[in-house]
């Protein structure tokens, strides 16, 4: 009894597919997850890392406007925004990155009425080639904070290309 050629072809494709789905232990497929910690800011206030570096991408947890002893700075949303961005800079540097390499931020505000003052301070830190950004009002943040900012940044030799005028220039 001879097999049909299409059945043999399907069996071969299935066999190759199964080989490819097996875990490959080659060093080429090795990925590294690096835990990033800056000694120059407060320690995490929960079970999380300040940042994780995967390949050439750095993922920052939300940073708050806390001093190195994990106390909220005084001066409301403006002072907390400034401190949060200073803290972010420290974590970025610890991970081999910088503010210029930030590609995306997510901003959490307890009060959207603080948006203008937040924006004013944020523009001082991101004055050119601004990252993509989302901003949300939330009902509460850890430790009674007014602002929390998380970010995604690139690591390595940064090349910035513009396709059109950066909207940051209009701020």
Residue frames as qw, qx, qy, qz and C-alpha x, y, z in Angstrom:
[[0.000, 0.891, 0.453, 0.000, 0.00, 0.00, 0.00],
 [0.470, 0.220, 0.008, 0.855, 1.60, 3.29, -1.11],
 [0.125, -0.633, -0.393, 0.655, 1.14, 6.65, 0.56],
 [0.337, 0.851, 0.351, 0.196, -0.38, 9.55, -1.22],
 [0.530, 0.300, -0.089, 0.788, 2.18, 12.33, -2.08],
 [0.201, -0.694, -0.039, -0.690, 0.07, 15.07, -0.43],
 [0.800, -0.580, -0.125, -0.090, -0.17, 13.09, 2.81],
 [0.815, -0.054, -0.111, 0.567, 3.63, 12.60, 2.78],
 [0.254, 0.520, -0.013, 0.816, 4.14, 16.32, 2.18],
 [0.477, -0.715, -0.078, -0.505, 1.80, 17.21, 5.06],
 [0.886, -0.409, -0.134, 0.171, 3.61, 14.76, 7.35],
 [0.663, 0.172, -0.088, 0.723, 6.98, 16.28, 6.42],
 [0.029, -0.640, -0.019, -0.767, 5.69, 19.83, 7.06],
 [0.700, -0.649, -0.111, -0.277, 4.27, 18.75, 10.42],
 [0.882, -0.195, -0.140, 0.406, 7.54, 17.03, 11.34],
 [0.445, 0.354, -0.065, 0.820, 9.56, 20.18, 10.47],
 [0.304, -0.701, -0.097, -0.638, 7.08, 22.36, 12.36],
 [0.822, -0.550, -0.147, -0.020, 7.48, 20.23, 15.47],
 [0.763, 0.023, -0.129, 0.633, 11.27, 20.43, 15.22],
 [0.191, 0.510, -0.004, 0.839, 11.09, 24.22, 15.03],
 [0.493, -0.693, -0.127, -0.510, 8.78, 24.51, 18.04],
 [0.837, -0.319, -0.318, 0.309, 11.13, 22.58, 20.34],
 [0.309, -0.929, 0.122, 0.163, 13.16, 24.77, 22.70],
 [0.731, 0.536, -0.188, 0.379, 16.46, 25.63, 21.08],
 [0.664, -0.674, -0.033, 0.322, 19.41, 25.84, 23.42],
 [0.625, 0.410, 0.076, 0.660, 21.68, 27.61, 20.92],
 [0.345, -0.423, -0.220, 0.809, 23.39, 30.71, 22.27],
 [0.051, 0.223, 0.419, 0.879, 21.90, 32.65, 19.33],
 [0.386, -0.586, -0.560, -0.439, 18.50, 32.46, 20.97],
 [0.467, -0.359, -0.542, 0.600, 19.72, 33.55, 24.40],
 [0.079, -0.775, -0.184, -0.600, 17.97, 36.62, 25.76],
 [0.416, -0.074, -0.561, 0.712, 18.96, 38.52, 28.84],
 [0.323, -0.827, -0.338, -0.312, 16.67, 40.23, 31.31],
 [0.462, 0.151, -0.411, 0.771, 18.73, 42.68, 33.34],
 [0.356, -0.806, -0.460, 0.114, 17.39, 44.17, 36.56],
 [0.329, 0.498, -0.080, 0.798, 18.31, 47.86, 36.76],
 [0.475, -0.765, -0.389, 0.193, 18.58, 49.71, 40.06],
 [0.261, 0.681, -0.169, 0.663, 19.81, 53.22, 40.74],
 [0.538, -0.333, -0.563, 0.533, 21.28, 53.77, 44.21],
 [0.149, 0.044, -0.077, 0.985, 20.52, 57.50, 43.85],
 [0.479, -0.309, -0.217, -0.792, 16.74, 57.30, 44.22],
 [0.636, -0.274, 0.463, -0.554, 14.33, 55.75, 46.70],
 [0.125, -0.085, 0.986, 0.073, 14.06, 51.97, 46.94],
 [0.367, -0.260, -0.672, -0.589, 10.95, 50.46, 45.33],
 [0.408, -0.195, 0.428, -0.782, 7.87, 50.84, 47.51],
 [0.881, 0.071, 0.224, -0.410, 6.59, 47.40, 46.49],
 [0.726, -0.147, 0.632, 0.230, 7.61, 44.12, 44.82],
 [0.658, 0.733, 0.156, 0.076, 8.91, 45.53, 41.52],
 [0.667, -0.083, 0.154, 0.724, 12.17, 46.54, 39.84],
 [0.007, 0.690, -0.003, -0.724, 13.01, 50.16, 39.06],
 [0.539, 0.610, -0.317, -0.486, 13.64, 49.07, 35.47],
 [0.825, 0.000, 0.550, 0.131, 14.22, 46.03, 33.29],
 [0.198, 0.650, -0.511, -0.527, 16.57, 46.02, 30.32],
 [0.802, 0.200, 0.562, 0.020, 15.74, 43.56, 27.55],
 [0.666, 0.430, 0.310, 0.525, 18.12, 43.67, 24.60],
 [0.306, 0.142, 0.011, 0.941, 18.40, 47.37, 23.74],
 [0.336, -0.611, -0.336, -0.633, 15.13, 48.43, 25.36],
 [0.172, 0.010, -0.672, 0.721, 14.76, 49.73, 28.89],
 [0.407, -0.592, -0.560, -0.413, 11.36, 49.51, 30.60],
 [0.078, 0.216, -0.514, 0.826, 11.01, 51.83, 33.60],
 [0.234, -0.566, -0.772, 0.170, 8.46, 51.27, 36.31],
 [0.091, -0.882, -0.262, -0.381, 6.45, 54.28, 37.33],
 [0.468, 0.023, -0.391, 0.793, 8.52, 56.82, 39.23],
 [0.272, -0.853, -0.445, -0.005, 7.13, 59.14, 41.86],
 [0.141, 0.792, -0.179, 0.567, 8.22, 62.51, 43.21],
 [0.807, -0.578, -0.097, 0.072, 9.93, 60.94, 46.21],
 [0.013, -0.848, 0.519, -0.104, 13.24, 61.96, 47.76],
 [0.459, 0.369, -0.805, 0.072, 15.92, 59.29, 48.37],
 [0.129, -0.085, 0.832, -0.533, 14.29, 58.43, 51.73],
 [0.109, -0.370, -0.871, -0.304, 10.98, 57.69, 49.95],
 [0.016, 0.606, 0.499, -0.620, 9.21, 60.84, 51.20],
 [0.352, 0.761, 0.459, 0.294, 7.02, 62.90, 48.87],
 [0.337, 0.052, -0.035, 0.939, 8.64, 66.23, 48.08],
 [0.069, 0.692, 0.486, -0.529, 6.67, 69.30, 49.11],
 [0.043, 0.413, -0.296, -0.860, 5.31, 71.72, 46.55],
 [0.689, 0.422, 0.313, -0.498, 2.47, 69.75, 44.98],
 [0.857, 0.416, 0.300, 0.055, 2.30, 68.46, 41.41],
 [0.395, 0.877, -0.259, 0.093, 4.98, 70.84, 40.11],
 [0.230, -0.692, 0.669, -0.143, 7.65, 69.79, 42.62],
 [0.782, -0.072, 0.610, -0.108, 6.63, 66.12, 42.38],
 [0.782, 0.618, 0.083, -0.004, 6.85, 66.21, 38.58],
 [0.225, 0.844, -0.470, 0.129, 10.35, 67.69, 38.73],
 [0.443, -0.498, 0.726, -0.173, 11.48, 65.10, 41.32],
 [0.867, 0.194, 0.442, -0.124, 9.87, 62.23, 39.39],
 [0.688, 0.716, -0.101, 0.065, 11.71, 63.30, 36.21],
 [0.019, -0.765, 0.619, -0.175, 14.99, 63.65, 38.14],
 [0.686, -0.235, 0.666, -0.177, 14.42, 60.15, 39.54],
 [0.856, 0.466, 0.209, -0.079, 13.65, 58.90, 36.02],
 [0.393, 0.823, -0.404, 0.065, 16.95, 60.36, 34.78],
 [0.322, -0.586, 0.723, -0.174, 18.85, 58.44, 37.46],
 [0.798, 0.061, 0.586, -0.129, 17.21, 55.13, 36.53],
 [0.721, 0.691, -0.010, -0.048, 17.78, 55.79, 32.82],
 [0.159, 0.801, -0.569, 0.101, 21.48, 56.47, 33.45],
 [0.554, -0.368, 0.726, -0.176, 21.77, 53.32, 35.58],
 [0.810, 0.288, 0.505, -0.074, 20.35, 51.37, 32.64],
 [0.470, -0.124, 0.533, 0.692, 22.71, 52.92, 30.08],
 [0.213, 0.666, 0.587, 0.407, 20.14, 55.29, 28.62],
 [0.148, -0.136, -0.136, 0.970, 19.08, 58.93, 28.81],
 [0.339, 0.571, 0.420, -0.619, 16.10, 61.25, 28.54],
 [0.303, 0.519, -0.438, -0.668, 16.91, 61.74, 24.84],
 [0.175, 0.133, -0.941, -0.256, 16.44, 57.99, 24.29],
 [0.356, 0.274, 0.728, -0.517, 12.96, 57.83, 25.86],
 [0.076, -0.108, -0.725, -0.676, 10.46, 56.72, 23.21],
 [0.458, -0.516, -0.559, -0.460, 7.26, 56.51, 25.29],
 [0.000, 0.094, -0.646, 0.758, 6.00, 57.81, 28.60],
 [0.397, -0.569, -0.661, -0.286, 2.79, 57.12, 30.45],
 [0.013, 0.256, -0.369, 0.893, 1.73, 59.82, 32.89],
 [0.392, -0.561, -0.729, -0.022, -0.71, 59.31, 35.75],
 [0.025, -0.310, 0.214, -0.926, -2.17, 62.41, 37.40],
 [0.052, -0.400, -0.819, 0.409, -4.50, 62.37, 40.38],
 [0.192, 0.769, 0.363, -0.489, -5.97, 65.67, 39.19],
 [0.571, 0.473, 0.432, 0.513, -6.16, 66.60, 35.50],
 [0.026, -0.993, -0.106, -0.046, -6.24, 70.24, 36.64],
 [0.525, -0.675, 0.369, 0.364, -2.48, 69.74, 37.25],
 [0.801, 0.382, 0.354, 0.294, -1.94, 68.99, 33.56],
 [0.333, 0.906, -0.035, 0.261, -0.70, 72.48, 32.61],
 [0.336, -0.829, 0.441, -0.077, 1.80, 72.73, 35.45],
 [0.838, -0.136, 0.502, 0.163, 2.92, 69.15, 34.73],
 [0.711, 0.611, 0.235, 0.256, 3.33, 69.98, 31.02],
 [0.074, 0.962, -0.220, 0.141, 5.42, 73.07, 31.82],
 [0.513, -0.629, 0.583, 0.030, 7.92, 71.05, 33.89],
 [0.847, 0.151, 0.492, 0.128, 7.84, 68.07, 31.47],
 [0.568, 0.805, 0.066, 0.161, 8.76, 70.42, 28.58],
 [0.161, -0.878, 0.450, -0.019, 11.91, 71.46, 30.47],
 [0.614, -0.343, 0.707, 0.079, 13.09, 67.84, 30.48],
 [0.567, 0.297, 0.696, 0.327, 11.83, 66.92, 27.00],
 [0.116, 0.731, 0.006, -0.673, 12.43, 70.10, 25.03],
 [0.370, 0.537, -0.557, -0.514, 13.35, 68.44, 21.72],
 [0.481, 0.155, -0.831, -0.232, 12.40, 65.19, 20.00],
 [0.547, -0.258, 0.449, -0.658, 9.68, 64.47, 22.55],
 [0.074, -0.003, 0.997, 0.020, 8.68, 60.87, 23.27],
 [0.448, -0.383, -0.607, -0.533, 5.21, 59.56, 22.53],
 [0.033, -0.077, 0.658, -0.748, 3.04, 60.05, 25.60],
 [0.427, -0.529, -0.647, -0.346, -0.25, 59.06, 27.19],
 [0.031, -0.198, 0.497, -0.844, -1.71, 60.92, 30.16],
 [0.474, -0.455, -0.712, -0.247, -4.47, 59.65, 32.42],
 [0.351, -0.494, 0.341, -0.719, -6.28, 60.91, 35.47],
 [0.559, -0.124, -0.815, 0.086, -6.46, 58.27, 38.18],
 [0.538, -0.736, -0.263, -0.317, -8.26, 58.26, 41.51],
 [0.611, -0.748, 0.259, 0.002, -5.22, 57.51, 43.67],
 [0.638, 0.558, -0.487, 0.212, -1.48, 56.90, 43.48],
 [0.786, -0.228, -0.449, 0.359, 0.90, 55.21, 45.93],
 [0.481, -0.259, -0.334, 0.768, 1.87, 57.19, 49.04],
 [0.056, 0.838, 0.384, -0.384, -0.58, 59.96, 48.14],
 [0.356, -0.197, 0.405, 0.819, 1.47, 61.11, 45.14],
 [0.403, 0.667, 0.157, -0.607, 0.02, 63.59, 42.65],
 [0.558, 0.671, -0.384, -0.301, 2.08, 62.32, 39.68],
 [0.735, -0.245, 0.609, 0.171, 3.58, 59.04, 38.47],
 [0.504, 0.704, -0.345, -0.361, 5.53, 58.61, 35.24],
 [0.812, -0.122, 0.539, 0.188, 6.64, 55.39, 33.56],
 [0.310, 0.771, -0.367, -0.418, 8.81, 55.17, 30.46],
 [0.910, 0.157, 0.309, 0.226, 10.28, 53.02, 27.72],
 [0.043, 0.888, -0.352, -0.293, 13.71, 53.99, 26.40],
 [0.872, 0.432, -0.191, 0.127, 16.36, 52.75, 24.00],
 [0.597, -0.670, 0.353, 0.265, 19.90, 51.80, 24.99],
 [0.751, 0.152, 0.398, 0.504, 22.92, 52.06, 22.72],
 [0.237, -0.167, 0.260, 0.921, 24.18, 54.53, 20.14],
 [0.296, 0.677, 0.561, -0.374, 21.14, 56.72, 19.58],
 [0.145, 0.062, 0.492, 0.856, 20.29, 58.07, 16.13],
 [0.267, 0.586, 0.535, -0.547, 17.31, 60.39, 15.91],
 [0.131, 0.162, 0.619, 0.757, 15.58, 60.88, 12.58],
 [0.296, 0.443, 0.410, -0.740, 12.65, 63.20, 12.03],
 [0.158, 0.357, 0.762, 0.517, 9.92, 62.78, 9.48],
 [0.157, -0.800, -0.386, -0.432, 8.33, 66.19, 9.62],
 [0.001, -0.585, 0.351, -0.732, 8.56, 68.80, 12.32],
 [0.373, -0.210, -0.814, 0.393, 8.60, 67.56, 15.89],
 [0.293, -0.773, -0.416, -0.380, 5.57, 68.95, 17.73],
 [0.614, -0.518, -0.294, 0.518, 7.81, 69.65, 20.74],
 [0.362, 0.125, 0.123, 0.915, 9.09, 72.70, 18.89],
 [0.196, -0.593, -0.390, -0.677, 5.65, 74.29, 19.30],
 [0.580, -0.614, -0.502, 0.183, 5.58, 74.03, 23.09]]
